[in-house]
Amino acid sequence: MEIGILFESKEWSSYALLENINRLGSTASLIDMQENGNEEEILSCDMIVNRVFASAAFRSHQRSLDRMPAIIALLKEKNIPMINPYEAHFYEISKELATNTLAAHGFSVPKVYGVFTPAQVVKDKTIEYPCIVKPNCGGRTNFTFIVKNKSELYDSMKNVPDIEFIAEEYIDPVFGFLTRIEVIGRSCKLILKRSVTDNGLSAYHLGSTYAAYDDCSDEIQDAAVRAMDLLRIETGSMDIIENESGFYMIDINSVSNASEDNIEMFSFDLMKETADYIVRRYRALKEAAK
């Protein structure tokens, strides 16, 4: 087998990626990480593409996340490359790790006040307010809260899963939007403004609207590429909040998602562009092996 796509949920995007790779003349197949015992199929691939989302647990797909470290170890042992590289997965599943790594290398990010389970939150004395609290491994604004004081923090933790949460400095989106950048192969392929909704959060499923951001500064675009390089993310996305003092990287994803209606909405086919990059990387790999 040429290219194996590890996936954990029947997202339209994963099937679209498969179709686009095959259309370009390479052979790819989907490998379900929810199913045990498919290690032999995985190891038969020349290249792996990782489509296991940090938010898998919220769709009852924790098994896929649990399997990834062992699968990555097997791929490393057999020297089978993965897009994104192995390290990127661990930044995908830990906002604390990604944020602290960026901070250590001089990128502007929110302060991390702490990581805790719901049962541990009452013991934490280091949180400043307002702050944003969200799953340390998660996405799509699941169980994400803007809290203004300790009482609101306690209330937010009453009906949530028993998982790790991260509390970070709240960066006010004073301009009313977040900047979403899709980076593929060290190039900012899509840059959008995504509006902030009435609850202070920003997400497609919450009703945020999108607009092209054609005049996004070169400084922001350069920083986005450098951040992805640092985190070993070849294809992924990030959210940025801009304000009067500069800009802050608030979220990094090594697995980008899209829905079918996004193609017309954005006049851009993310899965086609991602497939183009994957096939180029695959062909370069095969050429180098000759």
Long-range contacts (C-beta under 8 A, 24 or more apart in sequence): 1-27, 1-29, 1-41, 1-44, 1-45, 1-46, 2-26, 2-27, 2-28, 2-45, 2-46, 2-47, 2-282, 3-27, 3-28, 3-29, 3-45, 3-46, 3-47, 3-48, 3-49, 3-278, 3-282, 4-28, 4-29, 4-31, 4-41, 4-42, 4-44, 4-45, 4-47, 4-48, 4-49, 5-29, 5-30, 5-31, 5-48, 5-49, 5-51, 6-31, 6-33, 6-42, 6-48, 6-49, 6-50, 6-51, 6-52, 6-64, 6-71, 7-31, 7-32, 7-33, 7-51, 7-52, 8-32, 8-33, 8-34, 8-51, 8-52, 8-53, 8-56, 8-59, 8-61, 8-64, 8-65, 9-53, 9-56, 9-59, 9-61, 11-51, 11-257, 12-258, 12-259, 12-260, 13-51, 13-256, 13-257, 13-258, 13-259, 13-270, 13-271, 14-51, 16-258, 16-260, 16-271, 16-272, 17-49, 17-51, 17-271, 17-274, 17-275, 17-278, 20-271, 20-272, 20-274, 20-275, 20-276, 21-275, 21-278, 21-279, 23-275, 24-275, 24-276, 24-279, 25-279, 26-279, 26-282, 26-283, 33-61, 33-63, 33-64, 33-67, 33-68, 33-71, 34-61, 34-63, 34-64, 36-63, 36-67, 39-71, 39-74, 42-71, 42-74, 42-75, 43-74, 43-75, 43-78, 43-80, 45-80, 46-80, 46-282, 46-285, 46-286, 47-80, 47-81, 47-82, 47-83, 47-278, 47-281, 47-282, 47-285, 48-75, 48-80, 48-81, 48-82, 48-83, 49-82, 49-83, 49-278, 50-82, 50-83, 50-84, 50-88, 50-89, 50-254, 50-255, 51-255, 52-89, 52-255, 53-92, 53-139, 53-255, 53-257, 54-92, 54-93, 54-137, 54-138, 54-139, 54-253, 54-255, 55-138, 55-139, 55-140, 55-142, 57-137, 57-138, 57-161, 57-163, 58-138, 58-140, 58-142, 58-143, 58-161, 65-93, 65-137, 68-93, 81-285, 83-234, 83-235, 83-278, 83-281, 84-232, 84-233, 84-234, 84-235, 84-236, 84-254, 85-232, 85-234, 86-232, 87-231, 87-232, 88-231, 88-232, 88-233, 88-234, 88-236, 88-254, 89-254, 91-231, 91-232, 91-233, 91-252, 91-254, 92-252, 92-253, 92-254, 92-255, 93-137, 94-136, 94-137, 95-134, 95-135, 95-136, 95-137, 95-138, 95-166, 95-168, 95-251, 96-136, 96-166, 98-231, 98-252, 99-166, 99-168, 101-230, 101-231, 102-227, 102-230, 102-231, 102-249, 102-252, 105-230, 107-223, 107-226, 107-227, 107-230, 107-249, 108-246, 108-247, 108-248, 108-249, 109-248, 109-249, 109-250, 110-168, 110-169, 110-170, 110-171, 110-248, 110-250, 111-168, 111-169, 112-166, 112-167, 112-168, 112-169, 113-167, 113-168, 113-169, 114-166, 114-167, 115-164, 115-165, 115-166, 115-167, 116-164, 116-165, 116-167, 117-162, 117-163, 117-164, 117-165, 118-157, 118-158, 118-160, 118-162, 118-165, 119-162, 121-153, 121-154, 121-157, 121-165, 122-154, 124-167, 127-153, 127-167, 128-169, 129-153, 129-170, 130-170, 131-167, 131-168, 131-169, 131-170, 132-167, 132-168, 132-169, 132-170, 133-157, 133-165, 133-166, 133-167, 133-168, 134-165, 134-166, 134-168, 135-161, 135-163, 135-164, 135-165, 135-166, 136-163, 136-164, 136-165, 136-166, 137-163, 137-164, 138-163, 139-253, 140-203, 140-205, 141-201, 141-202, 141-203, 141-205, 141-206, 144-201, 146-170, 146-199, 146-200, 146-201, 168-250, 171-241, 171-243, 171-248, 171-250, 172-241, 172-243, 173-200, 173-202, 173-241, 173-242, 173-243, 174-243, 174-244, 175-242, 175-243, 177-202, 177-211, 178-202, 178-239, 178-240, 178-241, 178-250, 179-213, 179-216, 179-220, 179-239, 179-240, 179-241, 179-242, 179-247, 180-210, 180-237, 180-238, 180-239, 180-240, 181-216, 181-220, 181-221, 181-224, 181-237, 181-238, 181-240, 182-236, 182-237, 182-256, 182-270, 183-224, 183-225, 183-228, 183-233, 183-235, 183-236, 183-237, 183-238, 184-234, 184-235, 184-273, 184-274, 184-277, 185-234, 185-235, 185-277, 185-280, 186-225, 186-228, 186-229, 186-234, 187-225, 188-216, 188-221, 188-224, 188-225, 189-268, 189-270, 189-273, 190-266, 190-268, 190-270, 191-216, 191-221, 192-266, 194-239, 202-239, 204-259, 210-265, 210-266, 212-266, 220-247, 223-247, 223-249, 224-249, 227-252, 228-252, 234-277, 234-281, 235-274, 235-277, 235-278
